Every structure is written in structure tokens, then in C-alpha cells.
Amino acid sequence: MTLLRGHQTTVLAIALVVAAFGAAFAFARPGYHASVVTSPPNDLPYSSALYSTSNAVQAFAAVGVRLTPRSKSPTVTTLGSHGDVLEVDVFGDPQRVKAAGFHDYLPLNGHFVHFPRTCGTPLPDAERWKGNVRVIVHCTAATGASAAWLGRTERALARLAHGGQR
């Protein structure tokens, strides 16, 4: 009789647990909600394309950085340094760049943020702009010399001369 009473208690306890879970699902109505990340802003930090690709190549050569072509599209030309420490993008007409869908934001924890301006953040890159020229410093590729690369970038951007279109 004691054995039967023990089983009754166990069955009753299991029934109560099942009823509690059933009530929780019936009243709380948990459901799947897809993560929604809004689109990044479609703004640009320049209003006209003042600098050409040759302006960028000359400015960086003046501080000892040789840039070589990486890619070219109707809206942007991308150049790079040896070892790809620097990525230099020379953007064209801002309306065409926006229409192409370019945005200067990174997704981070469900939000969009700008690239950091310095190395040593949780993000692996730092960014600088002057007019329509953007420079990405790949901090991990700089291997401990990221401050020097950022300084070189600042000096090169300061040397940019007004020129024609890309």
C-alpha cells in the first residue's frame, strides 16, 4: 500500500508540473519574435566629390605610402597599401553613392555605429575622412604600429589638394 501511495504522489506531482507549464504557455503566450535591425542612415560626410584618385595617391606617396588599385565601380575607387594596412576609398558624386546603397555604419548589438576613430576598441578598424576620401586603418594588420599608421593617414589627408573627378 505504501508503494502505491508513493506512486500516486509522484503522478500527482508530475500532473501539477504539466498543468503549471500548460497554464504558463496558455496565458503568457510566448512566441518567436525575429530580431529587427533597422536600416542604417543613408548619410555621407561630404556633399561634393572634391578629390580625385590621383590626389589620394599623391598625398599618400608624400608620406611614404604607396597605394595600388584594389577595385573600381561607378561610385567608388578603392586603393590599398602594402600589407593592406590602409584601405583608401575615393567616392564620387554623393547622390549616386547614396543611390547605390552605401552607408558608413557597422552593425553592433542591433544598432548601427560609425567606425571608431582609433584602434584599441572592440572593433578591428579605425576610420578617417576628408571630403570624399575615406581611409580605413586595419588595426590588426598594423601589428602594434596602429598609432603611427593613423598619424601617417592624418598627414596624408592634410596634404590632399583639390583636383578633378576620380
MARBA-3410 file (N, C-alpha, C, O; in Angstrom, 1 decimal):
166
0.8,-1.2,0.0,0.0,0.0,0.0,0.9,1.3,0.0,0.5,2.2,-0.7 ~ 2.0,1.2,0.7,2.9,2.4,0.8,3.5,2.6,-0.6,3.7,3.8,-0.9 ~ 3.9,1.6,-1.3,4.4,1.8,-2.6,3.4,2.4,-3.6,3.8,3.3,-4.4 ~ 2.2,2.0,-3.5,1.1,2.6,-4.3,0.9,4.1,-4.0,0.7,4.9,-4.9 ~ 0.9,4.4,-2.7,0.8,5.8,-2.2,1.9,6.6,-2.8,1.7,7.8,-3.1
3.2,6.1,-2.8,4.3,6.8,-3.3,4.2,7.2,-4.8,4.5,8.2,-5.2 ~ 3.6,6.2,-5.6,3.4,6.4,-7.0,2.3,7.4,-7.2,2.4,8.2,-8.2 ~ 1.3,7.4,-6.4,0.2,8.4,-6.5,0.8,9.8,-6.3,0.4,10.7,-7.0 ~ 1.6,9.9,-5.3,2.2,11.3,-5.1,3.1,11.7,-6.2,3.0,12.9,-6.6 ~ 3.9,10.8,-6.8,4.7,11.2,-8.0,3.8,11.5,-9.2,4.1,12.5,-9.8
2.8,10.8,-9.4,1.9,11.1,-10.6,1.2,12.4,-10.3,1.1,13.2,-11.3 ~ 0.8,12.7,-9.1,0.1,13.9,-8.8,1.1,15.1,-9.0,0.8,16.2,-9.5 ~ 2.4,14.9,-8.6,3.4,16.0,-8.7,3.7,16.3,-10.2,3.8,17.4,-10.6 ~ 3.8,15.2,-11.0,4.0,15.4,-12.4,2.8,16.1,-13.1,3.0,17.0,-13.9 ~ 1.6,15.7,-12.7,0.4,16.3,-13.3,0.4,17.8,-12.9,0.0,18.6,-13.8
0.8,18.2,-11.7,0.8,19.6,-11.3,1.9,20.4,-12.1,1.6,21.5,-12.5 ~ 3.0,19.8,-12.4,4.1,20.4,-13.1,3.6,20.7,-14.6,3.8,21.7,-15.1 ~ 3.0,19.6,-15.2,2.5,19.7,-16.6,1.4,20.8,-16.6,1.4,21.6,-17.6 ~ 0.5,20.8,-15.6,-0.6,21.8,-15.6,0.0,23.3,-15.5,-0.5,24.2,-16.1 ~ 1.1,23.4,-14.7,1.7,24.7,-14.5,2.3,25.2,-15.8,2.2,26.4,-16.2
3.1,24.3,-16.5,3.6,24.7,-17.8,2.6,25.0,-18.8,2.7,26.0,-19.6 ~ 1.5,24.2,-18.8,0.4,24.5,-19.7,-0.2,25.8,-19.5,-0.5,26.5,-20.4 ~ -0.4,26.1,-18.2,-1.0,27.4,-17.9,-0.1,28.6,-18.3,-0.5,29.6,-18.8 ~ 1.2,28.4,-18.1,2.2,29.4,-18.4,2.1,29.7,-19.9,2.1,30.8,-20.4 ~ 2.1,28.6,-20.7,2.1,28.8,-22.2,0.7,29.3,-22.7,0.7,30.1,-23.6
-0.3,29.0,-22.0,-1.7,29.4,-22.4,-1.9,30.9,-22.1,-2.5,31.6,-22.9 ~ -1.3,31.4,-21.0,-1.6,32.8,-20.6,-0.4,33.7,-21.0,-0.7,34.8,-21.4 ~ 0.8,33.2,-20.9,1.9,34.1,-21.3,2.1,34.2,-22.8,2.6,35.2,-23.3 ~ 1.7,33.2,-23.5,1.7,33.1,-24.9,3.1,33.5,-25.5,3.2,34.5,-26.3 ~ 4.2,32.8,-25.1,5.5,33.1,-25.6,5.5,32.8,-27.1,4.8,31.9,-27.6
6.2,33.6,-27.8,6.3,33.4,-29.3,7.6,33.8,-29.8,8.4,34.5,-29.1 ~ 7.9,33.5,-31.0,9.1,33.8,-31.7,9.0,35.3,-32.2,8.0,35.6,-32.9 ~ 10.0,36.1,-31.9,10.0,37.4,-32.5,11.3,37.6,-33.1,12.4,37.6,-32.5 ~ 11.3,37.8,-34.4,12.5,38.0,-35.2,13.2,39.2,-34.8,12.6,40.2,-34.5 ~ 14.5,39.2,-34.7,15.3,40.3,-34.4,15.2,41.3,-35.5,15.4,41.0,-36.7
14.8,42.5,-35.2,14.6,43.6,-36.2,15.7,44.6,-36.1,15.9,45.3,-35.1 ~ 16.5,44.7,-37.1,17.6,45.7,-37.2,17.2,46.7,-38.3,17.0,46.3,-39.4 ~ 17.0,48.0,-37.9,16.6,48.9,-38.9,17.7,49.2,-39.9,18.9,48.8,-39.6 ~ 17.4,49.8,-41.0,18.4,50.1,-42.0,19.3,51.2,-41.4,18.8,52.1,-40.7 ~ 20.6,51.2,-41.8,21.4,52.3,-41.4,21.1,53.6,-42.0,20.5,53.6,-43.1
21.4,54.7,-41.4,21.2,56.0,-42.0,21.9,56.1,-43.4,23.0,55.5,-43.5 ~ 21.4,56.8,-44.3,21.9,56.9,-45.6,22.6,58.3,-45.8,22.3,59.0,-46.8 ~ 23.4,58.7,-44.8,24.0,60.0,-44.9,25.5,59.8,-45.3,26.1,58.8,-45.0 ~ 26.1,60.9,-45.8,27.5,60.8,-46.1,28.2,62.1,-45.5,27.5,63.1,-45.3 ~ 29.4,62.0,-45.1,30.1,63.1,-44.5,30.7,64.1,-45.5,31.5,65.0,-45.2
30.2,64.1,-46.8,30.7,65.0,-47.8,29.5,65.4,-48.7,28.5,64.6,-48.8 ~ 29.5,66.5,-49.3,28.4,67.0,-50.1,28.8,67.1,-51.6,28.0,67.2,-52.5 ~ 30.1,67.0,-51.9,30.6,67.0,-53.3,31.9,66.3,-53.3,32.7,66.3,-52.4 ~ 32.2,65.7,-54.5,33.4,65.0,-54.7,34.5,66.0,-55.1,34.7,66.3,-56.2 ~ 35.3,66.4,-54.1,36.4,67.3,-54.3,37.7,66.7,-54.8,38.5,67.3,-55.5
38.0,65.5,-54.3,39.3,64.9,-54.5,39.2,63.7,-55.5,38.2,63.0,-55.5 ~ 40.3,63.6,-56.3,40.4,62.5,-57.2,41.2,61.4,-56.7,41.9,61.5,-55.7 ~ 41.2,60.3,-57.4,42.0,59.1,-57.0,43.5,59.5,-57.1,44.3,59.2,-56.2 ~ 43.9,60.3,-58.1,45.3,60.7,-58.3,45.7,61.6,-57.1,46.8,61.6,-56.7 ~ 44.7,62.5,-56.6,45.0,63.3,-55.4,45.4,62.4,-54.3,46.3,62.7,-53.5
44.6,61.4,-54.0,44.8,60.5,-52.9,46.2,59.8,-53.1,46.9,59.7,-52.1 ~ 46.5,59.3,-54.2,47.7,58.6,-54.5,48.9,59.5,-54.2,49.9,59.1,-53.5 ~ 48.9,60.7,-54.7,49.9,61.7,-54.5,50.1,62.1,-53.0,51.2,62.1,-52.5 ~ 49.0,62.3,-52.3,49.0,62.7,-50.9,49.6,61.6,-50.0,50.4,61.9,-49.1 ~ 49.3,60.3,-50.3,49.9,59.2,-49.5,51.3,59.0,-49.9,52.1,58.6,-49.1
51.7,59.2,-51.2,53.0,59.0,-51.6,53.9,60.0,-50.9,55.1,59.7,-50.6 ~ 53.4,61.2,-50.7,54.2,62.2,-50.0,54.5,61.9,-48.5,55.5,62.4,-48.0 ~ 53.8,60.9,-47.9,54.1,60.5,-46.6,54.7,59.1,-46.6,54.7,58.4,-45.5 ~ 55.1,58.6,-47.7,55.8,57.3,-47.8,54.9,56.1,-48.0,55.4,55.0,-47.7 ~ 53.7,56.3,-48.4,52.8,55.1,-48.5,52.4,55.0,-50.0,51.8,55.9,-50.6
52.7,53.9,-50.6,52.4,53.6,-52.0,51.0,52.9,-52.0,50.8,51.9,-51.4 ~ 50.1,53.5,-52.7,48.7,52.9,-52.9,48.6,52.3,-54.2,49.0,52.9,-55.2 ~ 48.0,51.1,-54.3,47.7,50.5,-55.5,46.2,50.2,-55.6,45.5,50.0,-54.6 ~ 45.7,50.1,-56.9,44.3,49.9,-57.1,43.8,48.5,-56.5,44.5,47.5,-56.7 ~ 42.7,48.5,-55.9,42.0,47.3,-55.4,40.7,47.0,-56.2,40.5,45.9,-56.6
39.9,48.0,-56.4,38.7,47.9,-57.1,38.2,49.2,-57.6,38.5,50.3,-57.1 ~ 37.3,49.2,-58.6,36.7,50.4,-59.1,35.3,50.1,-59.5,35.0,49.1,-60.1 ~ 34.4,51.0,-59.1,33.0,50.9,-59.5,32.5,52.3,-60.0,33.3,53.3,-59.9 ~ 31.3,52.5,-60.5,30.9,53.8,-60.9,30.8,54.8,-59.7,30.8,56.0,-60.0 ~ 30.8,54.3,-58.5,30.7,55.3,-57.3,31.9,55.4,-56.5,32.0,56.3,-55.7
32.8,54.4,-56.5,34.0,54.4,-55.6,35.2,53.7,-56.2,35.0,52.7,-56.9 ~ 36.4,54.2,-56.0,37.6,53.6,-56.3,38.3,53.2,-55.0,38.4,54.1,-54.1 ~ 38.7,52.0,-54.9,39.4,51.6,-53.7,40.8,51.3,-53.9,41.2,50.6,-54.9 ~ 41.7,51.9,-53.1,43.1,51.7,-53.2,43.6,51.0,-51.9,42.9,51.1,-50.9 ~ 44.8,50.4,-51.9,45.3,49.8,-50.7,46.8,49.9,-50.6,47.5,50.2,-51.6
47.3,49.8,-49.4,48.7,49.9,-49.1,49.3,48.5,-49.1,48.5,47.5,-49.1 ~ 50.6,48.4,-49.1,51.3,47.1,-48.9,50.8,46.5,-47.6,50.8,47.1,-46.6 ~ 50.5,45.2,-47.7,50.0,44.5,-46.5,48.6,44.8,-46.1,48.1,44.4,-45.1 ~ 47.9,45.7,-46.9,46.5,46.1,-46.7,46.3,46.7,-45.3,45.2,46.4,-44.7 ~ 47.2,47.4,-44.8,47.0,48.1,-43.5,46.1,49.3,-43.8,45.2,49.5,-42.9
46.2,49.9,-44.9,45.3,51.0,-45.3,44.4,50.6,-46.4,44.8,50.0,-47.4 ~ 43.1,51.0,-46.3,42.2,50.9,-47.4,41.7,52.4,-47.7,41.2,53.0,-46.8 ~ 42.0,52.9,-48.9,41.6,54.3,-49.2,40.5,54.2,-50.3,40.7,53.7,-51.4 ~ 39.4,54.8,-49.9,38.2,54.8,-50.8,38.0,56.2,-51.3,37.9,57.1,-50.5 ~ 38.0,56.4,-52.6,37.7,57.7,-53.2,36.3,57.7,-53.8,36.1,57.0,-54.8
35.3,58.3,-53.1,33.9,58.3,-53.5,33.6,59.4,-54.6,34.3,60.4,-54.6 ~ 32.7,59.1,-55.4,32.2,60.0,-56.4,31.0,60.8,-55.9,30.9,61.1,-54.8 ~ 30.2,61.2,-56.9,29.0,62.0,-56.6,28.2,61.4,-55.5,27.8,60.3,-55.5 ~ 27.9,62.2,-54.4,27.3,61.7,-53.3,25.8,61.2,-53.5,25.4,60.2,-52.9 ~ 25.1,61.8,-54.5,23.8,61.3,-54.8,23.8,59.9,-55.4,23.0,59.0,-55.1
24.8,59.6,-56.2,25.0,58.3,-56.8,25.5,57.3,-55.8,25.0,56.1,-55.8 ~ 26.3,57.7,-54.9,26.8,56.9,-53.8,25.6,56.4,-52.9,25.5,55.3,-52.6 ~ 24.8,57.4,-52.6,23.6,57.1,-51.7,22.7,56.1,-52.5,22.2,55.2,-51.9 ~ 22.4,56.4,-53.8,21.5,55.6,-54.6,22.0,54.2,-54.7,21.3,53.2,-54.8 ~ 23.4,54.0,-54.7,24.0,52.7,-54.7,23.8,51.9,-53.4,24.1,50.7,-53.4
23.4,52.6,-52.4,23.1,51.9,-51.1,24.3,52.0,-50.1,24.3,51.3,-49.1 ~ 25.3,52.8,-50.4,26.4,52.8,-49.5,26.0,53.5,-48.1,25.2,54.4,-48.1 ~ 26.5,52.9,-47.1,26.3,53.6,-45.7,27.6,53.4,-45.0,28.3,52.4,-45.1 ~ 27.9,54.3,-44.1,29.2,54.3,-43.4,29.0,53.9,-41.9,29.4,54.6,-41.0 ~ 28.3,52.8,-41.7,27.9,52.3,-40.4,28.2,50.8,-40.3,28.2,50.1,-41.3
28.5,50.4,-39.1,28.7,49.0,-38.8,27.6,48.5,-37.9,27.2,49.3,-37.0 ~ 27.1,47.3,-38.1,26.1,46.8,-37.1,26.8,46.3,-35.8,27.8,45.6,-35.9 ~ 26.3,46.7,-34.7,26.9,46.4,-33.4,25.7,46.2,-32.4,25.1,47.2,-32.1 ~ 25.5,45.1,-31.9,24.5,44.8,-30.9,23.1,45.3,-31.3,22.4,45.9,-30.5 ~ 22.7,45.1,-32.5,21.4,45.5,-33.0,21.3,47.0,-33.4,20.2,47.4,-33.7
22.4,47.7,-33.3,22.4,49.1,-33.7,23.4,49.4,-34.7,24.3,48.5,-34.9 ~ 23.4,50.5,-35.4,24.4,50.9,-36.3,25.3,52.0,-35.7,24.7,52.9,-35.2 ~ 26.6,51.8,-35.8,27.5,52.7,-35.3,28.6,53.1,-36.3,28.8,52.3,-37.3 ~ 29.2,54.3,-36.2,30.3,54.6,-37.0,31.5,53.8,-36.7,31.6,53.3,-35.6 ~ 32.4,53.7,-37.6,33.7,53.1,-37.3,34.4,54.0,-36.2,34.2,55.2,-36.2
35.1,53.4,-35.4,35.9,54.2,-34.4,37.0,55.0,-35.1,37.4,54.6,-36.2 ~ 37.4,56.0,-34.4,38.5,56.9,-35.0,39.9,56.4,-34.5,40.9,56.8,-35.0 ~ 39.9,55.5,-33.6,41.2,55.0,-33.0,41.2,53.5,-33.0,40.1,52.8,-33.0 ~ 42.3,52.9,-32.9,42.5,51.5,-32.7,42.4,51.2,-31.2,42.4,52.1,-30.4 ~ 42.3,49.9,-30.9,42.2,49.6,-29.5,40.8,49.4,-28.9,40.6,49.3,-27.7
39.8,49.5,-29.8,38.4,49.3,-29.5,38.0,47.9,-29.8,38.9,47.2,-30.4 ~ 36.9,47.4,-29.4,36.5,46.1,-29.8,36.4,45.9,-31.3,36.4,44.7,-31.7 ~ 36.2,46.9,-32.0,36.2,46.8,-33.5,37.6,46.8,-34.1,38.5,47.5,-33.6 ~ 37.8,46.1,-35.1,39.2,45.9,-35.6,39.7,47.0,-36.5,40.9,47.0,-37.0 ~ 38.9,48.0,-36.8,39.3,49.1,-37.8,39.1,50.4,-37.2,38.3,50.6,-36.3
39.9,51.4,-37.7,39.7,52.8,-37.4,39.5,53.6,-38.7,39.9,53.1,-39.8 ~ 38.8,54.7,-38.7,38.4,55.4,-39.9,38.7,56.9,-39.8,38.6,57.5,-38.8 ~ 39.1,57.4,-41.0,39.2,58.9,-41.1,38.6,59.3,-42.5,38.7,58.5,-43.4 ~ 38.1,60.5,-42.5,37.5,61.1,-43.7,38.1,62.4,-44.0,38.4,63.2,-43.0 ~ 38.3,62.8,-45.2,38.5,64.2,-45.6,37.8,64.3,-47.0,38.1,63.7,-48.0
36.7,65.1,-46.9,35.9,65.2,-48.1,35.3,63.9,-48.5,34.8,63.2,-47.7 ~ 35.5,63.5,-49.8,35.1,62.3,-50.3,36.1,61.1,-50.3,35.9,60.1,-50.9 ~ 37.1,61.3,-49.5,38.1,60.3,-49.3,38.0,59.7,-47.9,38.1,60.4,-46.9 ~ 37.8,58.4,-47.9,37.8,57.7,-46.6,38.9,56.8,-46.5,39.3,56.1,-47.4 ~ 39.6,56.7,-45.3,40.7,55.8,-45.0,40.3,54.9,-43.9,39.9,55.4,-42.8
40.4,53.6,-44.1,40.2,52.6,-43.1,41.6,52.1,-42.7,42.3,51.6,-43.6 ~ 41.9,52.2,-41.4,43.2,51.6,-40.9,42.8,50.3,-40.3,42.1,50.2,-39.3 ~ 43.4,49.2,-40.9,43.1,47.9,-40.3,44.1,47.7,-39.2,45.2,47.3,-39.4 ~ 43.6,47.9,-38.0,44.4,47.9,-36.8,45.2,46.6,-36.6,46.3,46.6,-36.2 ~ 44.5,45.5,-36.8,45.2,44.2,-36.6,46.4,44.0,-37.6,47.4,43.4,-37.3
46.2,44.5,-38.8,47.2,44.4,-39.8,48.4,45.3,-39.5,49.5,45.1,-40.0 ~ 48.1,46.4,-38.8,49.2,47.4,-38.4,50.1,46.8,-37.3,51.2,47.3,-37.1 ~ 49.7,45.7,-36.7,50.5,44.9,-35.8,51.3,45.8,-34.8,52.6,45.8,-34.8 ~ 50.7,46.5,-34.0,51.3,47.3,-32.9,51.8,48.7,-33.4,52.2,49.5,-32.6 ~ 51.7,49.0,-34.7,52.1,50.3,-35.2,50.8,51.1,-35.6,50.9,52.0,-36.4
49.7,50.8,-35.0,48.5,51.5,-35.5,48.5,53.0,-35.3,48.0,53.8,-36.1 ~ 49.1,53.5,-34.2,49.2,54.9,-33.9,50.0,55.6,-35.0,49.7,56.7,-35.4 ~ 51.1,55.0,-35.4,51.9,55.5,-36.5,51.1,55.6,-37.8,51.2,56.5,-38.6 ~ 50.4,54.5,-38.1,49.6,54.5,-39.3,48.5,55.5,-39.3,48.2,56.2,-40.3 ~ 47.9,55.7,-38.1,46.9,56.8,-38.0,47.5,58.2,-38.2,46.9,59.0,-38.8
48.7,58.4,-37.7,49.4,59.6,-37.9,49.7,59.9,-39.3,49.5,61.0,-39.8 ~ 50.2,58.8,-40.0,50.5,58.9,-41.4,49.3,59.3,-42.2,49.3,60.1,-43.1 ~ 48.2,58.7,-41.9,46.9,58.9,-42.5,46.5,60.4,-42.3,46.1,61.0,-43.3 ~ 46.6,60.9,-41.1,46.3,62.3,-40.9,47.1,63.2,-41.7,46.6,64.2,-42.3 ~ 48.4,62.9,-41.8,49.3,63.8,-42.6,49.0,63.7,-44.1,49.0,64.7,-44.8
48.7,62.5,-44.6,48.3,62.4,-46.0,47.0,63.1,-46.3,46.9,63.8,-47.3 ~ 46.0,63.0,-45.4,44.7,63.7,-45.7,44.9,65.2,-45.6,44.3,65.9,-46.4 ~ 45.8,65.7,-44.8,46.1,67.1,-44.7,46.7,67.6,-46.0,46.6,68.8,-46.3 ~ 47.4,66.7,-46.7,48.1,67.1,-48.0,47.2,67.1,-49.2,47.6,67.5,-50.3 ~ 46.0,66.5,-49.0,45.1,66.4,-50.2,44.9,67.7,-50.9,44.6,68.7,-50.2
45.1,67.8,-52.2,44.9,69.0,-52.9,43.6,68.9,-53.7,43.2,67.8,-54.1 ~ 42.9,70.0,-53.9,41.7,70.0,-54.7,42.1,69.6,-56.1,43.1,70.0,-56.7 ~ 41.3,68.7,-56.7,41.5,68.2,-58.0,40.2,67.9,-58.7,39.1,68.2,-58.2 ~ 40.4,67.3,-59.9,39.2,66.9,-60.7,38.5,65.7,-60.1,38.9,65.2,-59.1 ~ 37.6,65.2,-60.9,36.8,64.0,-60.5,37.7,62.8,-60.6,38.8,62.8,-61.2
37.3,61.7,-60.0,38.0,60.4,-59.9,38.4,60.0,-61.3,39.1,59.0,-61.5
END
